[in-house]
Amino acid sequence: MNRTLALMPAIAAAGLAIGCGNSGSSLPQTPPTEVKKLTSDGIRNIGAVASNPDGTTFYALAFDEEGRPGVFGADSANGDVSPLFVGAPLLYPSDIAVTCDGRQVLVADMGLGVPDTEFAADRTAEHATGGIHTIATGSGERSDFSASGIGRASGLIVSVDCQTVYVTGWTPDGAPALFTVPVEGGGATVVAQGAPLVSPTGVHVDEENIAWVMDHSARGANGEGLLFAINPDGDVSEVLSGLGMGRHGGVSLTPGGKTAVIPVRDDMTGKTQLLTANTETMEVNTVPTPDIEHPTGVASARNAPVMVVAGEYGLHIATFE
């Protein structure tokens, strides 16, 4: 176990309904048992990832060999990578999610409001603050996803009931926040904003609509880098602190729920590993990932016993016994 981390009892004290996910299914709720490299062909600087519902295709936000930002699909069986959408108006895509029918991916784009914009493909004023894009998985056709009331989006996920998109980011006034938006688009509703949130990034939502939110800059008892749990009433509780997350702070429950999985770098050993936290028993463990450098994203398939894990230099597949 990473000794810089501790699971906080505050989530129980706040009365959060934890330990949820697809709890009625036969999908795995325990940590993955094996993580192996799938591919690194044709893509670099990999960030957030997502899986289609049946786990046959993984999607990654990355840059091609010409340095253009894009969305790439990878066959989970053989690792073959193909571009889905590359270039403008994408500027700094930060998170990705797949709709429940698998027909679209949603992409949160930070625009130019990030320190590193060397890969910016289109610095037009229209997309300077980024936004949320919808891209058809069949045709690669892109359109804007309507989410009024969000100043800048950094993370997103589709709810278990498929009706809502949860979005992390900032309000138009610059306050860090968690929002909800109807899956068809529309006005955003603020679930929580301001402290203790500082710089929210990756997000996962369970079947009780508890949002598990990563935050790069928030600081807890064990250091910078936090996992928060936010209930539907907007109550925010610290779950884990001192997380050595990468450029993207990824978090996902296992396909059956209950166990949170976070790719981290252990500051004490310099090694990358999957931190796993049982949201019912509060037990924290790790899964070694020696082939992953600079951990970034993680995502479960909605209907299959598989997860995709990313480091900046490759995609990896996590499976269960």
NUPA-214909 format. One record per residue (C-alpha): residue in three letters; x, y, z; residue number from 0. Coordinates in steps of 0.25 Angstrom, whole numbers, always signed. Each point is the difference from the previous one (the first is absolute). Layout:
@res = ALA, c1 = X, c2 = Y, c3 = Z, n = NUM
...
This chain:
@res = MET, c1 = +0, c2 = +0, c3 = +0, n = 0
@res = ASN, c1 = +5, c2 = +14, c3 = -3, n = 1
@res = ARG, c1 = +3, c2 = +6, c3 = +14, n = 2
@res = THR, c1 = -3, c2 = +14, c3 = -4, n = 3
@res = LEU, c1 = -15, c2 = -3, c3 = -2, n = 4
@res = ALA, c1 = -11, c2 = -2, c3 = +10, n = 5
@res = LEU, c1 = -15, c2 = -3, c3 = -2, n = 6
@res = MET, c1 = -7, c2 = +11, c3 = +7, n = 7
@res = PRO, c1 = -12, c2 = -3, c3 = +9, n = 8
@res = ALA, c1 = -7, c2 = +13, c3 = -3, n = 9
@res = ILE, c1 = -8, c2 = -7, c3 = -11, n = 10
@res = ALA, c1 = -7, c2 = -8, c3 = +10, n = 11
@res = ALA, c1 = -2, c2 = +12, c3 = +9, n = 12
@res = ALA, c1 = -6, c2 = +8, c3 = -11, n = 13
@res = GLY, c1 = -11, c2 = -11, c3 = -2, n = 14
@res = LEU, c1 = +4, c2 = -4, c3 = -14, n = 15
@res = ALA, c1 = -6, c2 = -12, c3 = -6, n = 16
@res = ILE, c1 = +12, c2 = -7, c3 = -5, n = 17
@res = GLY, c1 = +4, c2 = -13, c3 = -5, n = 18
@res = CYS, c1 = -9, c2 = +1, c3 = -12, n = 19
@res = GLY, c1 = +2, c2 = -3, c3 = -15, n = 20
@res = ASN, c1 = -7, c2 = -11, c3 = -8, n = 21
@res = SER, c1 = -2, c2 = -7, c3 = +13, n = 22
@res = GLY, c1 = -11, c2 = -9, c3 = -5, n = 23
@res = SER, c1 = +9, c2 = -6, c3 = -12, n = 24
@res = SER, c1 = +10, c2 = -11, c3 = -1, n = 25
@res = LEU, c1 = +11, c2 = +10, c3 = -4, n = 26
@res = PRO, c1 = +12, c2 = +0, c3 = +9, n = 27
@res = GLN, c1 = +0, c2 = +9, c3 = +12, n = 28
@res = THR, c1 = +14, c2 = -4, c3 = +5, n = 29
@res = PRO, c1 = +13, c2 = +6, c3 = -6, n = 30
@res = PRO, c1 = +6, c2 = -4, c3 = -13, n = 31
@res = THR, c1 = +10, c2 = -12, c3 = +1, n = 32
@res = GLU, c1 = +8, c2 = +3, c3 = -13, n = 33
@res = VAL, c1 = +4, c2 = +12, c3 = -7, n = 34
@res = LYS, c1 = +8, c2 = -2, c3 = -13, n = 35
@res = LYS, c1 = +4, c2 = +10, c3 = -12, n = 36
@res = LEU, c1 = -9, c2 = +0, c3 = -12, n = 37
@res = THR, c1 = +6, c2 = +10, c3 = -9, n = 38
@res = SER, c1 = +8, c2 = +13, c3 = -2, n = 39
@res = ASP, c1 = -1, c2 = +1, c3 = -15, n = 40
@res = GLY, c1 = -2, c2 = +13, c3 = -7, n = 41
@res = ILE, c1 = -4, c2 = +8, c3 = +13, n = 42
@res = ARG, c1 = +8, c2 = +7, c3 = +11, n = 43
@res = ASN, c1 = -3, c2 = +9, c3 = +12, n = 44
@res = ILE, c1 = -12, c2 = -8, c3 = +3, n = 45
@res = GLY, c1 = -10, c2 = +5, c3 = +10, n = 46
@res = ALA, c1 = -14, c2 = -4, c3 = +4, n = 47
@res = VAL, c1 = -6, c2 = -13, c3 = -5, n = 48
@res = ALA, c1 = -14, c2 = -6, c3 = -2, n = 49
@res = SER, c1 = -6, c2 = -13, c3 = -4, n = 50
@res = ASN, c1 = -12, c2 = -4, c3 = -9, n = 51
@res = PRO, c1 = -10, c2 = -7, c3 = +8, n = 52
@res = ASP, c1 = +4, c2 = -14, c3 = -4, n = 53
@res = GLY, c1 = +15, c2 = +2, c3 = +2, n = 54
@res = THR, c1 = +4, c2 = -3, c3 = -14, n = 55
@res = THR, c1 = +5, c2 = +14, c3 = -3, n = 56
@res = PHE, c1 = +7, c2 = +10, c3 = +8, n = 57
@res = TYR, c1 = +1, c2 = +15, c3 = -3, n = 58
@res = ALA, c1 = +12, c2 = +9, c3 = +4, n = 59
@res = LEU, c1 = +3, c2 = +15, c3 = +0, n = 60
@res = ALA, c1 = +14, c2 = +1, c3 = -6, n = 61
@res = PHE, c1 = +8, c2 = +7, c3 = -10, n = 62
@res = ASP, c1 = +4, c2 = -6, c3 = -14, n = 63
@res = GLU, c1 = +14, c2 = -1, c3 = -5, n = 64
@res = GLU, c1 = -2, c2 = +14, c3 = -6, n = 65
@res = GLY, c1 = -3, c2 = +6, c3 = +14, n = 66
@res = ARG, c1 = -15, c2 = +2, c3 = -3, n = 67
@res = PRO, c1 = -10, c2 = -3, c3 = +11, n = 68
@res = GLY, c1 = -11, c2 = -10, c3 = -2, n = 69
@res = VAL, c1 = -8, c2 = -12, c3 = +4, n = 70
@res = PHE, c1 = +5, c2 = -14, c3 = -4, n = 71
@res = GLY, c1 = -7, c2 = -13, c3 = +1, n = 72
@res = ALA, c1 = +8, c2 = -13, c3 = +3, n = 73
@res = ASP, c1 = -5, c2 = -14, c3 = -2, n = 74
@res = SER, c1 = +1, c2 = -7, c3 = +14, n = 75
@res = ALA, c1 = +3, c2 = -13, c3 = -6, n = 76
@res = ASN, c1 = +12, c2 = +3, c3 = -9, n = 77
@res = GLY, c1 = +3, c2 = +15, c3 = +4, n = 78
@res = ASP, c1 = -2, c2 = +5, c3 = -14, n = 79
@res = VAL, c1 = -1, c2 = +15, c3 = +0, n = 80
@res = SER, c1 = -8, c2 = +9, c3 = -9, n = 81
@res = PRO, c1 = -3, c2 = +15, c3 = +1, n = 82
@res = LEU, c1 = -15, c2 = +4, c3 = +2, n = 83
@res = PHE, c1 = +2, c2 = +15, c3 = +0, n = 84
@res = VAL, c1 = +13, c2 = +8, c3 = -1, n = 85
@res = GLY, c1 = +3, c2 = +15, c3 = +0, n = 86
@res = ALA, c1 = -8, c2 = +12, c3 = +1, n = 87
@res = PRO, c1 = -8, c2 = +5, c3 = +7, n = 88
@res = LEU, c1 = +6, c2 = -9, c3 = +11, n = 89
@res = LEU, c1 = +10, c2 = +7, c3 = +8, n = 90
@res = TYR, c1 = +3, c2 = -7, c3 = +13, n = 91
@res = PRO, c1 = -10, c2 = -11, c3 = +1, n = 92
@res = SER, c1 = +0, c2 = -4, c3 = +15, n = 93
@res = ASP, c1 = -10, c2 = -11, c3 = +2, n = 94
@res = ILE, c1 = -9, c2 = -10, c3 = -8, n = 95
@res = ALA, c1 = -12, c2 = -8, c3 = +3, n = 96
@res = VAL, c1 = -9, c2 = -9, c3 = -9, n = 97
@res = THR, c1 = -15, c2 = +0, c3 = +0, n = 98
@res = CYS, c1 = -8, c2 = -12, c3 = +4, n = 99
@res = ASP, c1 = -3, c2 = -5, c3 = -14, n = 100
@res = GLY, c1 = +15, c2 = +2, c3 = -4, n = 101
@res = ARG, c1 = -4, c2 = +9, c3 = -12, n = 102
@res = GLN, c1 = +7, c2 = +12, c3 = +5, n = 103
@res = VAL, c1 = +12, c2 = +5, c3 = +8, n = 104
@res = LEU, c1 = -1, c2 = +13, c3 = +8, n = 105
@res = VAL, c1 = +13, c2 = +8, c3 = +1, n = 106
@res = ALA, c1 = +3, c2 = +11, c3 = +10, n = 107
@res = ASP, c1 = +10, c2 = +10, c3 = -5, n = 108
@res = MET, c1 = +8, c2 = +9, c3 = +9, n = 109
@res = GLY, c1 = +3, c2 = +10, c3 = -12, n = 110
@res = LEU, c1 = +11, c2 = +9, c3 = +2, n = 111
@res = GLY, c1 = -2, c2 = +1, c3 = +15, n = 112
@res = VAL, c1 = +11, c2 = -9, c3 = +3, n = 113
@res = PRO, c1 = +15, c2 = +2, c3 = +2, n = 114
@res = ASP, c1 = +5, c2 = -9, c3 = -12, n = 115
@res = THR, c1 = -6, c2 = +4, c3 = -13, n = 116
@res = GLU, c1 = +11, c2 = -4, c3 = -9, n = 117
@res = PHE, c1 = -9, c2 = -10, c3 = -7, n = 118
@res = ALA, c1 = -12, c2 = +10, c3 = -2, n = 119
@res = ALA, c1 = -5, c2 = -2, c3 = -14, n = 120
@res = ASP, c1 = -10, c2 = +12, c3 = -2, n = 121
@res = ARG, c1 = +2, c2 = +12, c3 = +9, n = 122
@res = THR, c1 = -13, c2 = +7, c3 = -4, n = 123
@res = ALA, c1 = -8, c2 = +8, c3 = +10, n = 124
@res = GLU, c1 = -12, c2 = -9, c3 = -2, n = 125
@res = HIS, c1 = +7, c2 = -12, c3 = +7, n = 126
@res = ALA, c1 = +10, c2 = +7, c3 = +9, n = 127
@res = THR, c1 = -8, c2 = -4, c3 = +12, n = 128
@res = GLY, c1 = -2, c2 = -14, c3 = -6, n = 129
@res = GLY, c1 = -13, c2 = -7, c3 = +2, n = 130
@res = ILE, c1 = -6, c2 = -13, c3 = -1, n = 131
@res = HIS, c1 = -1, c2 = -8, c3 = -13, n = 132
@res = THR, c1 = -8, c2 = -11, c3 = -5, n = 133
@res = ILE, c1 = +6, c2 = -10, c3 = -10, n = 134
@res = ALA, c1 = -7, c2 = -11, c3 = -7, n = 135
@res = THR, c1 = +7, c2 = -13, c3 = +2, n = 136
@res = GLY, c1 = -4, c2 = -5, c3 = -13, n = 137
@res = SER, c1 = +3, c2 = +11, c3 = -9, n = 138
@res = GLY, c1 = +9, c2 = +9, c3 = +8, n = 139
@res = GLU, c1 = -9, c2 = +12, c3 = -2, n = 140
@res = ARG, c1 = +1, c2 = +11, c3 = +10, n = 141
@res = SER, c1 = -10, c2 = +10, c3 = +6, n = 142
@res = ASP, c1 = +0, c2 = +9, c3 = +12, n = 143
@res = PHE, c1 = -7, c2 = -6, c3 = +12, n = 144
@res = SER, c1 = -9, c2 = +11, c3 = +7, n = 145
@res = ALA, c1 = +4, c2 = +2, c3 = +14, n = 146
@res = SER, c1 = -4, c2 = +15, c3 = +4, n = 147
@res = GLY, c1 = +5, c2 = +5, c3 = +13, n = 148
@res = ILE, c1 = +14, c2 = -7, c3 = +0, n = 149
@res = GLY, c1 = +11, c2 = +10, c3 = -1, n = 150
@res = ARG, c1 = +11, c2 = -11, c3 = -3, n = 151
@res = ALA, c1 = -2, c2 = -16, c3 = +0, n = 152
@res = SER, c1 = +11, c2 = -9, c3 = +5, n = 153
@res = GLY, c1 = -6, c2 = -13, c3 = +2, n = 154
@res = LEU, c1 = -13, c2 = -8, c3 = -3, n = 155
@res = ILE, c1 = -7, c2 = -13, c3 = +1, n = 156
@res = VAL, c1 = -14, c2 = -5, c3 = -3, n = 157
@res = SER, c1 = -9, c2 = -5, c3 = +11, n = 158
@res = VAL, c1 = -3, c2 = -14, c3 = +3, n = 159
@res = ASP, c1 = -15, c2 = +2, c3 = -4, n = 160
@res = CYS, c1 = +5, c2 = +7, c3 = -13, n = 161
@res = GLN, c1 = -8, c2 = +12, c3 = +2, n = 162
@res = THR, c1 = +10, c2 = +10, c3 = +5, n = 163
@res = VAL, c1 = +14, c2 = +5, c3 = -3, n = 164
@res = TYR, c1 = +9, c2 = +4, c3 = +12, n = 165
@res = VAL, c1 = +10, c2 = +10, c3 = -3, n = 166
@res = THR, c1 = +12, c2 = +6, c3 = +8, n = 167
@res = GLY, c1 = +6, c2 = +13, c3 = -3, n = 168
@res = TRP, c1 = -3, c2 = +15, c3 = +3, n = 169
@res = THR, c1 = -12, c2 = +9, c3 = +1, n = 170
@res = PRO, c1 = +0, c2 = +12, c3 = -10, n = 171
@res = ASP, c1 = +5, c2 = +8, c3 = +13, n = 172
@res = GLY, c1 = +12, c2 = -9, c3 = +1, n = 173
@res = ALA, c1 = -5, c2 = -8, c3 = +12, n = 174
@res = PRO, c1 = +4, c2 = -15, c3 = +0, n = 175
@res = ALA, c1 = -12, c2 = -9, c3 = -1, n = 176
@res = LEU, c1 = -8, c2 = -12, c3 = -3, n = 177
@res = PHE, c1 = -12, c2 = +1, c3 = -9, n = 178
@res = THR, c1 = -11, c2 = -9, c3 = -6, n = 179
@res = VAL, c1 = -5, c2 = +2, c3 = -14, n = 180
@res = PRO, c1 = -11, c2 = -8, c3 = -7, n = 181
@res = VAL, c1 = +6, c2 = -11, c3 = -9, n = 182
@res = GLU, c1 = -7, c2 = +7, c3 = -12, n = 183
@res = GLY, c1 = +7, c2 = +13, c3 = +4, n = 184
@res = GLY, c1 = -6, c2 = +13, c3 = +6, n = 185
@res = GLY, c1 = +2, c2 = +9, c3 = +12, n = 186
@res = ALA, c1 = +10, c2 = -5, c3 = +11, n = 187
@res = THR, c1 = -4, c2 = -1, c3 = +14, n = 188
@res = VAL, c1 = +11, c2 = +2, c3 = +11, n = 189
@res = VAL, c1 = +1, c2 = -12, c3 = +10, n = 190
@res = ALA, c1 = +12, c2 = +6, c3 = +8, n = 191
@res = GLN, c1 = +9, c2 = +12, c3 = -2, n = 192
@res = GLY, c1 = +12, c2 = +7, c3 = +7, n = 193
@res = ALA, c1 = +8, c2 = -6, c3 = +11, n = 194
@res = PRO, c1 = +5, c2 = -10, c3 = +3, n = 195
@res = LEU, c1 = +0, c2 = -2, c3 = -15, n = 196
@res = VAL, c1 = +12, c2 = +7, c3 = -7, n = 197
@res = SER, c1 = +3, c2 = -7, c3 = -13, n = 198
@res = PRO, c1 = -10, c2 = -11, c3 = -3, n = 199
@res = THR, c1 = +4, c2 = -10, c3 = -11, n = 200
@res = GLY, c1 = -5, c2 = -14, c3 = -2, n = 201
@res = VAL, c1 = -13, c2 = -5, c3 = +5, n = 202
@res = HIS, c1 = -8, c2 = -13, c3 = +1, n = 203
@res = VAL, c1 = -15, c2 = -1, c3 = +5, n = 204
@res = ASP, c1 = -6, c2 = -12, c3 = +7, n = 205
@res = GLU, c1 = -14, c2 = -5, c3 = -1, n = 206
@res = GLU, c1 = -4, c2 = +8, c3 = +13, n = 207
@res = ASN, c1 = +5, c2 = +13, c3 = -8, n = 208
@res = ILE, c1 = +12, c2 = +1, c3 = +9, n = 209
@res = ALA, c1 = +11, c2 = +8, c3 = -8, n = 210
@res = TRP, c1 = +14, c2 = -5, c3 = +2, n = 211
@res = VAL, c1 = +8, c2 = +12, c3 = -4, n = 212
@res = MET, c1 = +16, c2 = +2, c3 = -1, n = 213
@res = ASP, c1 = +6, c2 = +13, c3 = +3, n = 214
@res = HIS, c1 = +14, c2 = +3, c3 = -4, n = 215
@res = SER, c1 = +3, c2 = +12, c3 = +9, n = 216
@res = ALA, c1 = -9, c2 = -3, c3 = +13, n = 217
@res = ARG, c1 = +8, c2 = -3, c3 = +12, n = 218
@res = GLY, c1 = -3, c2 = -10, c3 = +11, n = 219
@res = ALA, c1 = +6, c2 = -5, c3 = +12, n = 220
@res = ASN, c1 = +10, c2 = -9, c3 = -8, n = 221
@res = GLY, c1 = +3, c2 = +10, c3 = -11, n = 222
@res = GLU, c1 = -4, c2 = +6, c3 = -13, n = 223
@res = GLY, c1 = -9, c2 = -8, c3 = -9, n = 224
@res = LEU, c1 = -14, c2 = -4, c3 = +5, n = 225
@res = LEU, c1 = -12, c2 = -9, c3 = -3, n = 226
@res = PHE, c1 = -13, c2 = +6, c3 = +5, n = 227
@res = ALA, c1 = -13, c2 = -7, c3 = +1, n = 228
@res = ILE, c1 = -12, c2 = +10, c3 = -3, n = 229
@res = ASN, c1 = -14, c2 = -4, c3 = +3, n = 230
@res = PRO, c1 = -13, c2 = +5, c3 = -8, n = 231
@res = ASP, c1 = -2, c2 = +10, c3 = +10, n = 232
@res = GLY, c1 = +14, c2 = +6, c3 = -2, n = 233
@res = ASP, c1 = +7, c2 = -4, c3 = +12, n = 234
@res = VAL, c1 = +15, c2 = -2, c3 = -2, n = 235
@res = SER, c1 = +8, c2 = -10, c3 = +8, n = 236
@res = GLU, c1 = +15, c2 = -3, c3 = -1, n = 237
@res = VAL, c1 = +2, c2 = -15, c3 = -3, n = 238
@res = LEU, c1 = +15, c2 = -1, c3 = -4, n = 239
@res = SER, c1 = +11, c2 = +10, c3 = +1, n = 240
@res = GLY, c1 = +15, c2 = +1, c3 = -5, n = 241
@res = LEU, c1 = -3, c2 = -6, c3 = -13, n = 242
@res = GLY, c1 = +11, c2 = +0, c3 = -10, n = 243
@res = MET, c1 = -9, c2 = +1, c3 = -13, n = 244
@res = GLY, c1 = +5, c2 = +4, c3 = -14, n = 245
@res = ARG, c1 = -4, c2 = +10, c3 = -10, n = 246
@res = HIS, c1 = -14, c2 = -5, c3 = +1, n = 247
@res = GLY, c1 = -5, c2 = -5, c3 = +13, n = 248
@res = GLY, c1 = -8, c2 = -12, c3 = -3, n = 249
@res = VAL, c1 = -10, c2 = -8, c3 = +9, n = 250
@res = SER, c1 = -9, c2 = -11, c3 = -3, n = 251
@res = LEU, c1 = -8, c2 = -10, c3 = +8, n = 252
@res = THR, c1 = +1, c2 = -15, c3 = -5, n = 253
@res = PRO, c1 = -10, c2 = -4, c3 = -10, n = 254
@res = GLY, c1 = -9, c2 = -6, c3 = +12, n = 255
@res = GLY, c1 = +3, c2 = +12, c3 = +9, n = 256
@res = LYS, c1 = +4, c2 = +1, c3 = +14, n = 257
@res = THR, c1 = +15, c2 = +1, c3 = -2, n = 258
@res = ALA, c1 = +6, c2 = +13, c3 = -5, n = 259
@res = VAL, c1 = +13, c2 = -1, c3 = -9, n = 260
@res = ILE, c1 = +10, c2 = +11, c3 = -2, n = 261
@res = PRO, c1 = +13, c2 = +0, c3 = -8, n = 262
@res = VAL, c1 = +10, c2 = +7, c3 = +9, n = 263
@res = ARG, c1 = +15, c2 = +1, c3 = +1, n = 264
@res = ASP, c1 = +6, c2 = -3, c3 = +14, n = 265
@res = ASP, c1 = +9, c2 = +12, c3 = +4, n = 266
@res = MET, c1 = +8, c2 = -9, c3 = +10, n = 267
@res = THR, c1 = +4, c2 = -11, c3 = -11, n = 268
@res = GLY, c1 = -2, c2 = +7, c3 = -13, n = 269
@res = LYS, c1 = -9, c2 = -12, c3 = -5, n = 270
@res = THR, c1 = -13, c2 = +1, c3 = -7, n = 271
@res = GLN, c1 = -12, c2 = -8, c3 = +6, n = 272
@res = LEU, c1 = -15, c2 = -1, c3 = +1, n = 273
@res = LEU, c1 = -5, c2 = +5, c3 = +13, n = 274
@res = THR, c1 = -13, c2 = -8, c3 = +4, n = 275
@res = ALA, c1 = -9, c2 = +4, c3 = +11, n = 276
@res = ASN, c1 = -12, c2 = -8, c3 = +4, n = 277
@res = THR, c1 = -11, c2 = +10, c3 = +3, n = 278
@res = GLU, c1 = -7, c2 = -9, c3 = +10, n = 279
@res = THR, c1 = +11, c2 = -5, c3 = +8, n = 280
@res = MET, c1 = +10, c2 = +12, c3 = -2, n = 281
@res = GLU, c1 = +11, c2 = -10, c3 = -3, n = 282
@res = VAL, c1 = +11, c2 = +6, c3 = -9, n = 283
@res = ASN, c1 = +9, c2 = -9, c3 = -8, n = 284
@res = THR, c1 = +9, c2 = +1, c3 = -13, n = 285
@res = VAL, c1 = +1, c2 = -8, c3 = -13, n = 286
@res = PRO, c1 = +14, c2 = +1, c3 = -6, n = 287
@res = THR, c1 = +1, c2 = +6, c3 = -14, n = 288
@res = PRO, c1 = +15, c2 = -1, c3 = -3, n = 289
@res = ASP, c1 = -2, c2 = +3, c3 = -15, n = 290
@res = ILE, c1 = -7, c2 = +13, c3 = +2, n = 291
@res = GLU, c1 = +7, c2 = +13, c3 = +0, n = 292
@res = HIS, c1 = -6, c2 = +13, c3 = +4, n = 293
@res = PRO, c1 = -14, c2 = -5, c3 = +3, n = 294
@res = THR, c1 = -12, c2 = +8, c3 = -5, n = 295
@res = GLY, c1 = -14, c2 = -6, c3 = -3, n = 296
@res = VAL, c1 = -8, c2 = -12, c3 = +4, n = 297
@res = ALA, c1 = -14, c2 = -5, c3 = -4, n = 298
@res = SER, c1 = -9, c2 = -12, c3 = +2, n = 299
@res = ALA, c1 = -9, c2 = -6, c3 = -11, n = 300
@res = ARG, c1 = -15, c2 = +2, c3 = +4, n = 301
@res = ASN, c1 = -4, c2 = -15, c3 = -4, n = 302
@res = ALA, c1 = +13, c2 = -8, c3 = +0, n = 303
@res = PRO, c1 = +11, c2 = -4, c3 = +10, n = 304
@res = VAL, c1 = +11, c2 = +8, c3 = -5, n = 305
@res = MET, c1 = +7, c2 = +14, c3 = +2, n = 306
@res = VAL, c1 = +9, c2 = +9, c3 = -8, n = 307
@res = VAL, c1 = +12, c2 = +6, c3 = +7, n = 308
@res = ALA, c1 = +9, c2 = +11, c3 = -6, n = 309
@res = GLY, c1 = +13, c2 = +5, c3 = +2, n = 310
@res = GLU, c1 = +6, c2 = +11, c3 = -9, n = 311
@res = TYR, c1 = +7, c2 = -10, c3 = -9, n = 312
@res = GLY, c1 = -10, c2 = -11, c3 = -1, n = 313
@res = LEU, c1 = -14, c2 = -6, c3 = +2, n = 314
@res = HIS, c1 = -1, c2 = -12, c3 = +9, n = 315
@res = ILE, c1 = -11, c2 = -10, c3 = +3, n = 316
@res = ALA, c1 = -4, c2 = -4, c3 = +14, n = 317
@res = THR, c1 = -8, c2 = -13, c3 = +2, n = 318
@res = PHE, c1 = -5, c2 = -9, c3 = +11, n = 319
@res = GLU, c1 = +1, c2 = -14, c3 = +4, n = 320
